[in-house]
Amino acid sequence: MAAPPSLRQAAQRLLLYGLPLIEMAQVRQRASAGGQTANTVRHSRVLATPKARAVTQPNNDTLYSSAWLDLAQGPVKITLPRTGPRYFSLALMDAYTNNFAILGTRTTGGDGGEVTLIGPRAAMPAGGALRSPTDWVWALGRTLVDGPDDLAAAHAVQDGLTVSGPAGRAPTQTAARDAEWSKVLGSIQALLLESPPPITDTRLFHDVAALGVSPAGGFDPSRFSPAQAQEIAAGLAEGLETAKATAESGERRGDWSFPRQDLGAFGQDYTYRAQVALSGLAAMTLEEAAYLRAVTVDGHDHLDSRRAWRLRFPAGQTPPVDAFWSLTAYEVTPAGQGFLVDNPIDRYAIGDRTPGLTHNADGSLDIWISPTDPGPKRRANWLPSPSSGQPMVLSLRAYLPRPELITGAYRVPSLTPA
């Protein structure tokens, strides 16, 4: 039998396990501080800009609608809007960032409807209901917008999304991921009590038992000596660095990193779950959207934003999707998170719905990625990158990807220096 892990190793493992809980709780906490109560919907009426910092790597294609649902007090009813052919999704995520259901275009269609949600321990009502693995649920809606002239129609769709249920609780207050060690572990403990983990995670808590953090409670920071506290703090720091290291968090396909098949429904893939929580919180499953990242020769997804790049799609070879695709540049912060790039033309993404894109004579499509204006002949196809010199992440989103993209039969072309 293997020797039990040291306190340092246990802290590293527990940080990776608990980081998604903390990141979700922090978003919920910010929503509460902004005046949003549980079991209510708040709509973003404008597309994301560089000022949007609530969620890492937000998209600039859809309007977000967000609700924190508390099922502990009773069932919650969700009314879905009529969307017709417009892309819409409502991702229902448990406290561990798993999508246990995605409602909308792909699954429930465009005619709207009603769905009742119940918590993990609630009795099933006579009419049936959708059961959540945890009492707290983040419902995150995405409504496609085809430019400024389409905003009013998109707002009408958003207004058709409503939530009704009992008044929810105030959220548990938690520390940030990089807080003092006892506060981080204390936050993980509180969140485990609030949202008990599945039985399939039991082995993890056996392995980290020396820390005293468990689904039953019992964490007591006073039991550790100063030397032990230092060891725990070092392990937490190592866990956080592992979460930031996203280079190995996907499958290499040419010069792009493709998500693992368990994206958005992670099972016991705790390290990958933590990496996604830090770099792409609220990612959906592959059937709904595939998120690809350009990578360097050595496999890193932090690209040099100081140089100019070209992405050329041969004629008829743009990403195969049943909804839409877009390419977004993100400026990477020292904490490893990515946010939209401030730029003079206010363009934060480019894709199949960008007006004015020009194709080459042979039908191919060039996209130019650079921190400065590439000139009048290329400006229509320009995606601005960070002018600060900070690294960038280049993310290709494919909504409702076709099978050839998911299986790898279709490969995204490589970036080349411009």
Residue pairs with C-beta under 8 A, 6 or more apart in sequence:
4 207
4 209
4 210
5 13
5 207
5 208
5 210
6 231
6 235
7 210
7 211
7 224
7 228
7 231
7 232
7 235
8 231
8 232
8 234
8 235
8 238
9 235
10 207
10 208
10 209
10 210
10 211
10 235
11 181
11 185
11 208
11 211
11 231
11 232
11 233
11 234
11 235
11 236
11 238
11 239
12 235
12 236
12 238
12 239
12 242
13 204
13 207
13 208
13 239
13 270
14 185
14 188
14 204
14 208
14 211
14 213
14 239
15 184
15 235
15 236
15 239
15 240
15 243
15 274
16 239
16 242
16 243
16 270
16 271
16 273
16 274
17 188
17 201
17 204
17 208
17 270
17 274
18 184
18 187
18 188
18 191
18 192
19 177
19 239
19 240
19 243
19 274
19 277
19 278
20 95
20 96
20 97
20 273
20 274
20 277
21 95
21 96
21 187
21 188
21 191
21 192
21 195
22 174
22 175
22 176
22 177
22 184
22 187
22 188
22 191
23 97
23 177
23 277
23 278
23 281
24 93
24 95
24 96
24 97
24 136
24 138
24 277
24 281
25 95
25 171
25 172
25 174
25 187
25 191
26 174
26 176
26 177
27 54
27 55
27 138
27 281
28 68
28 136
28 138
28 171
29 171
29 173
29 174
30 54
31 42
31 54
31 66
31 68
32 68
32 170
32 171
36 42
36 66
36 68
37 167
37 168
38 68
38 69
38 70
38 167
38 168
38 169
38 171
39 67
39 68
39 69
39 70
39 76
39 163
39 164
39 165
39 166
39 167
39 168
40 67
40 163
41 65
41 66
41 67
41 139
41 141
41 161
41 162
41 163
42 65
42 66
42 67
43 63
43 64
43 65
43 155
43 158
43 159
43 161
44 63
44 64
44 65
44 66
45 63
45 151
45 155
45 158
46 63
46 151
47 60
47 61
47 62
47 63
47 145
47 348
48 58
48 59
48 60
48 64
48 340
48 348
49 60
49 340
49 346
49 348
50 331
50 339
50 340
50 341
50 342
50 348
52 58
52 339
52 340
53 339
55 281
55 282
56 278
56 279
56 280
56 281
56 337
56 338
56 339
57 279
57 280
57 281
57 328
57 330
57 337
57 338
57 339
57 393
57 395
58 64
58 339
58 340
59 142
59 326
59 328
59 349
59 397
60 326
60 328
60 340
60 348
60 349
61 142
61 144
61 145
61 324
61 326
61 349
61 351
61 353
61 397
61 399
62 87
62 142
62 143
62 144
62 145
63 142
63 143
63 145
63 154
63 155
63 158
64 140
64 141
64 142
65 90
65 140
65 141
65 142
65 143
65 158
65 161
66 138
66 139
66 140
66 141
67 138
67 139
67 163
68 136
68 137
68 138
68 139
68 168
68 171
69 76
69 117
69 132
69 136
69 137
69 138
69 139
69 163
69 165
69 168
70 76
70 135
70 136
70 165
70 166
70 168
70 169
71 117
71 118
71 119
71 122
71 132
71 135
71 136
71 137
71 165
72 119
72 135
72 168
72 169
73 165
73 166
73 167
73 168
73 169
74 122
74 165
74 166
75 116
75 117
75 118
75 122
75 125
75 129
75 165
76 116
76 117
76 163
76 164
76 165
76 166
77 114
77 115
77 116
77 117
77 163
77 164
77 165
78 90
78 103
78 114
78 115
78 116
78 117
78 139
78 161
78 162
78 163
79 112
79 113
79 114
79 160
79 161
79 162
79 163
79 164
80 90
80 103
80 104
80 108
80 112
80 113
80 114
80 115
80 160
80 161
81 88
81 112
81 157
81 158
81 159
81 160
81 161
82 110
82 111
82 112
82 157
82 160
83 104
83 105
83 110
83 112
83 143
83 157
84 110
85 110
86 105
86 110
86 143
86 144
86 153
86 154
86 157
87 104
87 105
87 142
87 143
87 144
87 323
87 324
87 399
87 400
88 104
88 105
88 110
88 141
88 142
88 143
88 144
88 157
89 102
89 103
89 104
89 105
89 106
89 141
89 142
89 284
89 288
90 102
90 103
90 104
90 139
90 140
90 141
90 142
90 161
91 99
91 102
91 138
91 139
91 140
91 141
91 142
91 282
91 284
91 288
92 99
92 100
92 101
92 102
92 103
92 117
92 130
92 132
92 137
92 138
92 139
93 99
93 100
93 137
93 138
93 139
93 140
93 282
94 100
94 132
94 133
94 134
94 136
94 137
94 195
95 134
95 136
95 191
95 194
95 195
96 133
96 134
96 195
96 197
96 266
96 273
97 264
97 266
97 273
97 276
97 277
97 281
97 282
98 133
98 264
98 265
98 266
99 264
99 265
99 284
99 285
99 288
100 132
100 133
100 265
101 107
101 130
102 284
102 285
102 287
102 288
103 115
104 141
105 323
105 400
106 287
106 288
106 400
108 115
112 160
115 130
116 125
116 127
116 128
116 129
116 130
117 129
117 130
117 131
117 132
117 137
118 124
118 125
118 129
118 130
118 131
118 132
119 131
119 132
119 134
119 135
120 131
120 132
120 133
120 134
120 135
120 196
122 131
124 131
133 198
134 195
134 196
135 194
135 195
136 171
136 194
136 195
138 282
139 163
140 282
141 158
141 161
143 154
143 157
143 158
144 154
144 323
144 324
145 151
145 154
146 353
147 353
147 355
172 190
172 191
172 194
174 187
174 190
174 191
175 183
175 184
175 186
175 187
177 184
177 240
177 278
178 184
178 240
178 335
179 187
180 233
181 221
181 229
181 232
181 233
181 236
182 221
182 229
184 236
185 211
185 213
185 219
185 221
185 232
185 236
186 219
186 221
188 213
189 213
189 214
189 217
189 218
189 219
192 213
192 214
192 215
192 217
193 215
193 217
196 215
197 205
197 215
200 267
200 268
201 268
204 268
204 270
205 213
205 214
205 215
211 219
211 232
212 218
212 219
212 220
212 223
213 219
221 229
224 232
239 274
242 271
242 274
242 275
243 271
243 274
243 275
243 277
243 278
243 336
244 275
244 278
244 279
244 335
244 336
245 275
246 275
246 278
246 279
246 293
246 301
246 336
247 257
247 295
247 298
247 299
247 300
247 301
248 299
249 257
249 260
249 271
249 272
249 275
249 276
249 279
250 257
250 258
250 259
250 260
250 293
251 257
251 258
251 259
251 260
252 258
252 295
252 299
253 292
253 408
253 411
253 412
254 411
254 412
254 413
254 414
255 294
255 295
255 412
255 414
255 415
256 292
256 293
256 294
256 295
256 396
256 411
256 412
257 292
257 293
257 294
257 295
257 299
257 301
258 290
258 292
258 408
259 283
259 286
259 290
259 291
259 292
260 269
260 272
261 286
262 269
262 272
263 272
263 276
263 283
263 284
263 285
263 286
263 291
264 276
264 283
264 284
264 285
264 286
264 288
265 285
266 272
266 273
266 276
276 283
278 335
278 336
278 337
279 336
279 337
279 338
279 393
280 291
280 338
283 289
283 291
286 401
286 406
287 400
287 406
288 399
288 400
289 397
289 398
289 399
289 400
289 401
290 397
290 398
290 401
290 405
290 406
291 395
291 396
291 397
292 395
292 396
292 397
292 398
292 412
293 301
293 393
293 394
293 395
293 396
294 301
294 303
294 393
294 394
294 396
294 415
295 301
296 302
296 303
301 393
302 332
302 391
302 392
302 393
303 309
303 391
303 392
303 393
303 394
303 415
304 391
305 329
305 331
305 371
305 385
305 386
305 387
305 388
305 389
305 390
305 391
305 392
306 371
306 389
307 370
307 417
307 418
308 368
308 369
308 370
308 371
308 372
308 374
308 417
308 418
309 368
309 369
309 370
309 385
309 394
309 415
309 416
309 417
309 418
310 366
310 367
310 368
310 369
310 415
310 416
310 417
310 418
311 327
311 366
311 367
311 369
311 413
311 415
311 416
312 364
312 365
312 366
312 367
312 413
312 416
313 364
313 365
313 367
313 413
314 363
314 364
314 413
315 359
315 362
315 363
315 364
316 363
317 410
317 413
318 325
318 352
318 365
319 325
319 396
319 398
319 401
319 405
319 410
319 412
320 398
320 401
320 402
320 404
320 405
320 410
321 352
321 398
321 399
321 400
321 401
321 402
321 405
322 399
322 400
322 401
322 402
323 399
323 400
324 351
324 352
324 353
324 399
325 351
325 352
325 396
325 397
325 398
325 399
326 349
326 350
326 351
326 352
326 353
326 396
326 397
327 349
327 350
327 351
327 367
327 369
327 383
327 394
327 395
327 396
327 397
328 340
328 348
328 349
328 383
328 394
328 395
328 396
328 397
329 340
329 341
329 348
329 369
329 383
329 384
329 385
329 386
329 392
329 393
329 394
329 395
330 338
330 339
330 340
330 341
330 392
330 393
330 394
330 395
331 338
331 339
331 340
331 341
331 386
331 388
331 390
331 391
331 392
332 338
332 390
332 391
332 392
332 393
333 339
333 390
338 392
338 393
338 395
340 348
341 348
341 384
341 385
341 386
341 392
343 384
343 387
344 373
344 384
345 379
345 382
345 384
347 382
347 383
347 384
349 383
350 357
350 367
350 381
350 382
350 383
351 397
356 380
357 365
357 380
357 381
358 380
358 381
359 365
360 366
365 381
366 378
366 381
367 381
367 383
368 374
368 378
368 381
368 382
368 383
368 418
369 382
369 383
369 384
369 385
369 394
369 415
369 418
370 382
370 384
370 385
370 418
371 384
371 385
371 386
371 387
372 387
373 379
373 382
374 382
374 418
385 392
386 392
394 415
396 412
398 405
402 410
403 409
404 410
